[in-house]
Amino acid sequence: DAEVSTRKKTFAEVQTERLDQAERTVLIKCPPKLNEKKLLQYLSSHGNVKSHFFFENRGISALIEFSEKSSIASLQDAVGIPNAAEHHVVPFKSRLFNFTLKNPVSQLEETPLHLSPQSHIPVKDLIQKLCLADSISSQMYMLLNEYQLTEENIKLRFLACSLVRDFARAYFPDSTVKPFGSSVNTFGKLGCDVDMFLDFHDTRKHATKMKKSPFEMEFQMKRLPSERLATQRILSVIGDCLDNFAPGCVSVQKILNARCPLVKFSHQPTGFQCDLSVSNSIATRSSELLYIYGCLDSRVRALVFTIRCWARVHGLTNSAPGTWITNFSLTMMVMFFLQRRSPPVIPTLDELKELADAKDKHIIGGYDCSFVSDLRKIKPTKNTETLDVLLGEFFEYYGTFDFRRNSINLRKGKEVNKPESSPLYIWNPFEQDLNISKNVNQPQLEKFIATARESAWILQKEDKTRRVINKEPWGLAALLIPFGKSNSRRMNRMKGIGSETIRSLLDSLKLNNANSQQKAVGK
């Protein structure tokens, strides 16, 4: 019930709520053996503790959320400065604390602490669990439950952003630091990086208010020749600040000449790898669009998590940049497939735009990024297909998709001719002149098609009873085992698929050659 009520909130409401929670939160490094009751008693002397949890990260840590922000100031006033006998310390009072016991023996914890998991189980353990399910749909929901971000992990992500914001506000008092991408779009997997951006939106709101006044007054501000240069300068300073003064921020890299300049760093207190950029408005709209799709129907997230896990197992995606399909492209392919069902499982972006009102209107850099934000305005789908069916149909759909001719367009929800010759063309939902899968080469696309066809074949030939008797992985579990060389029949089918594609390419070349010869003869 709690999840359903959370799901009905708009993206902006959830973000605001989470950011407010993070501002009332501290992180405490605890000793190995700890009396939880006594720690909470001590903290309660500074104010009411609204929620807390413990987790393992280079030792035991506790995330403590107070009911009031003033409790943090009270705690900071009572906390001591570390002994600087060996190292000199940077005198910045953050919301990260070390908690030690003066008399450890009398305060040992009798019952072990409950530790909140911050990573998902290995695939081999997942496969064993999946074999105990009673249907492929159950297996897919099981995978979703094992891999999705937990409530605790989301709180930790927003806290990481809030701690970075504390440093940014030393230079830019009105700024905020917000997460975007997988941390907030409901498709994040435990262990994924935290993408965050420095937002000056509140500063612009203030400027708008001033225009209503009968006189004009404005701040004197440094002027630079381009927005890009301003972004680079801001990130350079914030990067240096995190590197030199922020406790637990290590391996800081300033990548300022990228298409989207960013600072990469490892945040040791929370255990996250982080990427910080500036005012990434279109990326935020993409996060909200996926949030809406994820909230509309429980099957959407279950299918996306399944396909992503399947793709990673078979080497179709990779965490390093390269010529393979990215998780974002793969998610867009799942969304497009769900739009193409009859009746559709999710609406097209154009349909969501039609439902938008004045407050939903967003024009960013000349691109129309408007769509409805209120989930209640979107009619529920009439599609009742099970996840078993949708999974098999996904593999069938892309196993036979005409990638040579057609592109994937979520705005229209239909296959349209490719505007250029990239092997895989997926229109950026907002920046309509960009292909989000431009990096994918022909061999990687061929591999995806072949693996999709093989997976469709396995699901069609599924004999659950025989597999259970023989104690073999079945259903989704069978798809999460790499298609190795040991099974010669499978390899022959894979070769057949490759040969088919090569044959069709050769045929089209012959046809083009014959046509050009005919034209030459005609001339």
Disulfide bonds with the S-S distance in Angstrom:
none
